[in-house]
Amino acid sequence: MSRATGLQASRRSFLKRTAVASGAVFAGGSIGVSASAAENKPISLEPESVVLLQGDSITDAGRDKRRSGPNDPRAFGFGYASMIAAGLLGAHPDLRLKSYNRGISGNKVPDLDARWQADCIDLKPAVLSILIGVNDIWHKLNGRYDGTVADYESGFTALLERTKKALPNVKLVVCEPFALKCGAVGDHWYPEFDQRREAAARVAKAVGAIWVPFQAVFDEATGEKTPPKYWAGDGVHPSMAGHALVAKTWLNATGLG
């Protein structure tokens, strides 16, 4: 087998494993919430649909917050949100989609709630994706927040119920909070972080949202040749490769890939 053929085979194998992980149950043994991508009903985009990506610094990714218009590269930062928006806009030029990134570094569920009218409801998204939860535990461990797992789940559920009431036709996408054991992430994060992942899955199920199983995909992608720091140097914020994997997983789970 030639080196080029071997690399192609390896790539096909990796993509197959990624697709399987995207449709797997949670990794981690104690987490038994089914997260099959096959259970997600693919999103169908309509002309002039608004696609909104929400969350914390992982979504923010250094975006220019002085710029608020749709489809503006500088308003999207350098992360997965930009990759997703660019992919959708490039694939569907006839639909005249409007995409926005409203992630803000450091945000927790209560922070989303405080800015939700202007940063979500008023934008009238047809598709709303939310990745939130890592700061809810990280800030707690740092002594800057005292919210419990129950607070996270109830607040997140209330936020999405509020959204559905205001926007009854919105398609919701709930992204699994993820962490890799390196950098700031150690054993002291567990088992509470897994409990928060479980809570996010229950929220998605309760509101009928598409579920994006990021942790399972990162667990599958991590190995001897690709240690955790390859995907996220501090265990939380993805590298360029990590953002690419997040974007791919999102597109697969939503059926928009």
C-alpha positions in Angstrom: 0.0 0.0 0.0 1.4 3.4 -0.9 1.7 6.1 1.7 -1.0 8.2 0.0 -3.4 5.3 -0.1 -2.6 4.6 3.6 -3.4 8.2 4.6 -6.6 8.1 2.7 -7.6 4.9 4.4 -6.7 6.3 7.8 -8.8 9.4 7.1 -11.8 7.3 6.0 -11.4 5.3 9.1 -11.3 8.4 11.3 -14.3 10.0 9.7 -16.3 6.7 10.1 -15.3 6.6 13.8 -16.4 10.2 14.2 -19.8 9.5 12.6 -20.3 6.6 14.9 -19.4 8.7 17.9 -21.8 11.4 16.8 -24.6 8.8 17.1 -23.4 7.1 20.2 -24.6 7.2 23.8 -22.5 9.2 26.2 -19.0 7.9 26.9 -18.2 7.6 30.6 -20.0 4.5 31.8 -22.3 6.1 34.3 -24.0 8.3 31.7 -26.7 6.3 30.0 -28.8 9.0 28.2 -29.2 8.0 24.5 -27.7 10.6 22.3 -28.1 9.1 18.9 -27.7 11.5 16.0 -30.1 9.1 14.1 -32.8 10.2 16.6 -32.4 13.8 15.5 -34.7 15.0 12.8 -32.6 16.8 10.2 -33.1 20.5 10.0 -34.6 21.9 6.8 -33.6 25.5 6.1 -36.0 27.9 4.5 -35.2 31.0 2.5 -33.9 33.9 4.6 -33.7 31.7 7.7 -31.8 33.2 10.7 -29.2 30.8 12.2 -28.0 31.9 15.7 -25.1 30.4 17.6 -25.1 31.1 21.3 -22.8 30.3 24.2 -19.7 31.3 26.1 -16.0 31.8 25.0 -15.9 28.6 22.9 -18.6 30.1 20.7 -17.3 33.7 21.1 -13.9 32.8 19.9 -12.6 36.3 19.8 -15.4 37.8 17.7 -15.6 41.6 17.3 -18.6 42.6 19.4 -18.7 46.0 17.9 -20.0 44.4 14.8 -23.6 43.0 15.0 -24.7 42.5 11.4 -25.3 39.0 9.8 -22.8 37.1 7.9 -19.9 39.3 8.9 -16.6 37.3 9.3 -15.2 39.7 11.9 -18.4 39.3 14.0 -17.9 35.5 14.1 -14.4 35.1 15.5 -12.1 32.2 14.6 -14.0 29.2 16.0 -16.6 26.6 15.2 -19.4 29.1 14.9 -17.5 30.8 12.0 -16.9 27.4 10.4 -20.5 26.4 10.6 -21.8 29.7 9.3 -19.3 29.7 6.4 -20.3 26.2 5.5 -24.0 26.9 5.5 -23.7 30.1 3.5 -21.4 28.5 1.0 -23.6 25.5 0.5 -26.9 27.4 0.3 -26.4 30.7 -1.5 -29.9 30.5 -2.9 -31.4 30.7 0.6 -30.0 34.1 1.5 -29.4 32.9 5.1 -28.6 35.3 7.9 -26.2 33.9 10.5 -25.2 35.4 13.8 -22.7 34.6 16.6 -23.8 35.9 20.0 -21.5 33.9 22.2 -19.9 35.9 25.1 -16.8 34.8 26.9 -17.4 33.8 30.6 -21.1 33.4 30.2 -23.1 30.9 32.3 -26.9 30.1 32.0 -27.9 33.2 34.1 -25.9 35.4 31.9 -27.7 34.1 28.8 -31.0 34.7 30.5 -30.1 38.3 31.3 -29.4 39.2 27.7 -31.8 36.8 26.0 -34.3 39.3 24.6 -31.8 41.4 22.7 -29.4 38.6 21.8 -31.9 35.9 20.9 -35.6 36.7 20.8 -35.3 40.0 18.9 -33.2 38.2 16.2 -36.0 35.8 15.6 -33.9 32.8 14.8 -35.3 29.8 12.8 -32.4 27.8 14.1 -30.9 28.4 17.6 -27.8 26.5 18.8 -26.6 26.8 22.4 -23.4 25.5 23.9 -23.3 26.5 27.6 -22.2 24.8 30.8 -18.5 24.8 31.2 -18.3 28.1 33.0 -21.2 27.0 35.3 -18.7 24.5 36.8 -15.4 26.2 36.2 -16.5 29.4 37.9 -17.9 27.4 40.8 -14.6 25.6 41.3 -12.8 29.0 41.2 -15.2 30.3 43.9 -16.8 32.8 41.6 -20.2 31.2 41.4 -22.3 28.9 43.6 -24.9 27.5 41.1 -25.7 23.8 41.5 -26.3 21.2 38.9 -30.0 21.6 39.6 -29.7 25.3 39.1 -28.1 24.7 35.7 -30.8 22.3 34.6 -33.8 24.3 35.8 -32.3 27.6 34.4 -31.5 26.1 31.1 -34.9 24.5 30.7 -36.7 27.8 31.6 -34.6 29.7 29.1 -35.5 27.3 26.3 -39.2 27.2 27.3 -39.2 31.0 27.2 -37.7 30.8 23.8 -40.2 28.4 22.5 -43.1 30.5 23.8 -41.7 33.6 22.0 -40.6 31.7 18.9 -42.9 28.6 18.6 -41.3 27.5 15.3 -37.7 27.7 16.3 -35.5 24.7 15.8 -33.4 24.2 18.9 -30.0 22.6 19.0 -28.5 21.8 22.4 -24.8 21.2 22.4 -23.2 18.9 25.0 -20.7 20.7 27.3 -17.3 19.0 26.9 -13.9 18.9 28.6 -10.7 17.1 28.0 -8.4 16.1 30.9 -5.5 18.5 30.5 -4.7 22.1 31.4 -7.2 23.4 33.8 -9.3 20.2 33.8 -8.5 17.6 36.3 -10.1 15.0 38.5 -11.6 17.7 40.7 -14.0 18.5 37.9 -15.6 15.1 38.3 -18.2 13.6 38.9 -20.0 17.0 38.8 -19.0 17.8 35.2 -20.5 14.5 34.1 -23.7 15.4 36.1 -23.9 18.6 34.2 -23.6 16.9 30.9 -26.4 14.6 31.9 -28.5 17.6 32.9 -27.9 19.2 29.4 -29.1 16.0 27.8 -32.2 16.0 29.9 -32.8 19.6 28.9 -32.5 18.8 25.2 -34.9 15.9 25.6 -37.4 17.9 27.6 -37.7 20.7 25.0 -37.4 18.4 21.9 -34.0 19.9 20.8 -31.5 18.3 18.5 -28.6 16.9 20.7 -25.0 17.3 19.7 -22.8 14.8 21.6 -19.4 16.6 21.6 -17.9 14.7 24.5 -18.3 11.3 22.9 -16.7 12.6 19.7 -13.7 14.1 21.6 -13.3 10.9 23.6 -13.3 8.9 20.4 -10.8 11.2 18.7 -8.3 11.3 21.6 -5.6 8.7 21.7 -1.9 8.1 22.0 -1.1 10.0 18.8 -3.7 12.8 19.5 -3.6 13.6 23.2 -6.2 15.9 24.8 -4.1 19.0 24.4 -4.1 18.5 20.6 -7.9 19.3 20.7 -7.9 21.8 23.6 -4.7 23.0 25.2 -6.3 24.1 28.5 -8.9 21.3 28.4 -11.8 23.7 27.6 -11.0 26.0 24.7 -10.6 24.1 21.4 -7.5 24.4 19.2 -8.0 24.9 15.5 -8.4 21.2 15.1 -10.8 21.1 18.0 -13.0 23.8 16.5 -13.0 21.9 13.2 -14.2 18.7 15.0 -16.9 20.6 16.8 -18.2 22.2 13.6 -18.2 18.8 11.8 -20.0 17.1 14.7 -22.6 19.9 14.8 -23.2 19.7 11.0 -23.6 15.9 11.2 -26.0 16.0 14.2 -28.2 18.6 12.6 -28.2 16.9 9.2 -26.8 20.1 7.6 -23.4 18.6 6.9 
